[in-house]
Amino acid sequence: MSTLQKSIDINAPVTSVYNQWTQFEEFPAFMEGVKEVRQMDDAHLHWCAEIAGKDVEWDAEITEQIPDQRIAWRSLDGSQNAGVVSFHKLNDGSTRVMLQMDYDPEGMMENAGDAVGLVSHRLEGDLERFKEFLESRGSETGGWRGTIRPS
């Protein structure tokens, strides 16, 4: 299992940044390789992506969600991954997003990509594109303010 940690500062209030992150079905607009995310209910997502040149699908469960603070998840099948994204108010107009993800590369291609830092670079790019997506719009496209507590 590999672990990555990345962060980025975004010129937007914490509530706007958090709200935009909860719009999971818009992830393909800024996440490289993500083709589709379908929100099945408040706590379950179905992902379709291209990883190391092959199409993969998996279901994920949001295990904890606290508005303006954090969202944690874990995969239920397919590509094994888990993580947490946290939101930190720097001041009234800027937020630091911190992402930690654990994942298990499968097969020779994914392990080779992991060894040369491909996933790390992809996550950095995804965060940069998220920042650009939100800052260029000037406001979030929606938001879900519900809470999910760990069971």
Wavefront OBJ file of the C-alpha trace (Angstrom):
o trace
v 0.000 0.000 0.000
v 1.326 3.443 -0.954
v 0.447 6.719 0.756
v 0.443 10.183 -0.776
v -0.040 13.554 0.884
v -0.636 16.742 -1.095
v -1.956 20.197 -0.284
v -2.894 23.370 -2.112
v -4.000 26.852 -1.105
v -7.118 28.152 -2.862
v -8.274 31.755 -3.028
v -11.823 31.075 -1.869
v -13.587 30.827 1.498
v -13.549 27.426 3.200
v -17.306 26.964 2.766
v -17.064 27.500 -1.015
v -14.115 25.123 -1.342
v -15.816 22.437 0.732
v -19.122 22.869 -1.112
v -17.427 22.446 -4.493
v -15.575 19.321 -3.335
v -18.925 17.735 -2.398
v -19.992 17.972 -6.063
v -18.481 14.555 -6.804
v -20.156 14.162 -10.200
v -18.108 17.154 -11.416
v -14.761 15.487 -10.596
v -14.145 14.519 -14.266
v -13.869 18.264 -15.036
v -10.586 18.466 -13.126
v -9.415 14.935 -12.251
v -7.197 13.354 -14.883
v -8.334 9.895 -15.931
v -11.694 10.110 -14.152
v -14.416 9.504 -16.720
v -17.476 9.493 -14.469
v -18.504 9.637 -10.823
v -22.092 8.752 -9.970
v -23.403 9.536 -6.517
v -25.613 6.592 -5.568
v -26.764 8.062 -2.219
v -25.317 10.379 0.445
v -22.508 7.965 1.303
v -21.851 5.889 -1.849
v -20.160 6.714 -5.158
v -19.504 4.703 -8.301
v -16.282 5.623 -10.121
v -15.261 4.986 -13.751
v -11.684 5.888 -14.631
v -8.726 5.045 -16.800
v -5.691 3.888 -14.825
v -2.457 2.879 -16.535
v -4.248 2.661 -19.861
v -7.115 0.425 -18.756
v -10.706 1.194 -17.830
v -11.562 0.429 -14.203
v -14.661 0.825 -12.052
v -15.160 0.689 -8.319
v -17.569 1.678 -5.595
v -16.546 3.878 -2.698
v -18.097 4.742 0.623
v -17.823 8.069 2.402
v -16.987 7.028 5.951
v -16.929 10.498 7.503
v -18.100 13.893 6.327
v -18.061 17.044 8.459
v -18.995 20.267 6.640
v -16.097 22.680 6.109
v -13.684 20.252 7.819
v -13.180 16.832 6.238
v -14.381 14.038 3.989
v -12.994 10.505 4.397
v -13.615 7.559 2.073
v -12.661 3.991 1.281
v -13.193 1.824 -1.768
v -15.539 -1.100 -1.377
v -14.299 -3.095 -4.372
v -12.083 -2.801 -7.426
v -9.165 -0.381 -7.190
v -8.234 -0.370 -3.491
v -7.911 3.135 -2.073
v -8.872 5.175 0.976
v -8.172 8.640 2.191
v -9.225 11.927 3.650
v -9.445 15.454 2.325
v -9.453 18.223 4.916
v -10.256 21.916 4.584
v -8.388 24.549 6.615
v -9.432 28.205 6.778
v -6.351 30.380 6.276
v -8.366 33.620 6.370
v -11.814 34.753 5.237
v -10.877 34.423 1.564
v -8.472 31.494 1.359
v -8.418 27.817 2.238
v -5.792 25.076 2.380
v -6.948 21.715 1.049
v -4.949 18.758 2.360
v -5.358 15.360 0.715
v -4.030 12.056 2.011
v -4.651 8.933 -0.021
v -3.661 5.306 0.475
v -3.819 3.125 -2.617
v -2.703 -0.283 -3.761
v -1.263 -0.322 -7.307
v -2.357 -3.395 -9.273
v -0.271 -5.074 -11.934
v 3.037 -4.236 -13.551
v 1.942 -0.982 -15.238
v 0.427 0.567 -12.099
v 3.410 -0.490 -9.966
v 5.821 0.995 -12.520
v 3.810 4.227 -12.618
v 3.817 4.363 -8.836
v 7.582 3.831 -8.724
v 8.240 6.859 -10.960
v 5.762 9.106 -9.137
v 3.007 9.112 -11.754
v 0.183 9.006 -9.187
v 1.822 11.754 -7.136
v 2.081 14.028 -10.181
v -1.489 13.224 -11.174
v -2.786 14.210 -7.715
v -0.828 17.469 -7.814
v -2.344 18.225 -11.217
v -5.839 17.335 -9.999
v -5.522 19.755 -7.069
v -4.186 22.503 -9.366
v -7.097 21.976 -11.768
v -9.575 21.988 -8.846
v -8.110 25.310 -7.693
v -8.373 26.747 -11.216
v -11.907 25.341 -11.651
v -13.184 27.038 -8.477
v -11.197 30.286 -8.693
v -12.088 30.877 -12.352
v -15.813 30.431 -11.630
v -15.761 32.700 -8.595
v -18.234 30.499 -6.713
v -19.089 26.863 -6.149
v -21.520 25.028 -8.429
v -23.424 23.541 -5.470
v -22.861 21.925 -2.124
v -24.046 19.270 0.275
v -23.927 20.223 3.943
v -24.924 16.885 5.485
v -22.840 15.052 8.069
v -21.737 11.422 7.964
v -20.284 10.023 11.191
v -17.972 7.004 11.332
v -19.827 3.845 12.258
l 1 2 3 4 5 6 7 8 9 10 11 12 13 14 15 16 17 18 19 20 21 22 23 24 25 26 27 28 29 30 31 32 33 34 35 36 37 38 39 40 41 42 43 44 45 46 47 48 49 50 51 52 53 54 55 56 57 58 59 60 61 62 63 64 65 66 67 68 69 70 71 72 73 74 75 76 77 78 79 80 81 82 83 84 85 86 87 88 89 90 91 92 93 94 95 96 97 98 99 100 101 102 103 104 105 106 107 108 109 110 111 112 113 114 115 116 117 118 119 120 121 122 123 124 125 126 127 128 129 130 131 132 133 134 135 136 137 138 139 140 141 142 143 144 145 146 147 148 149 150 151
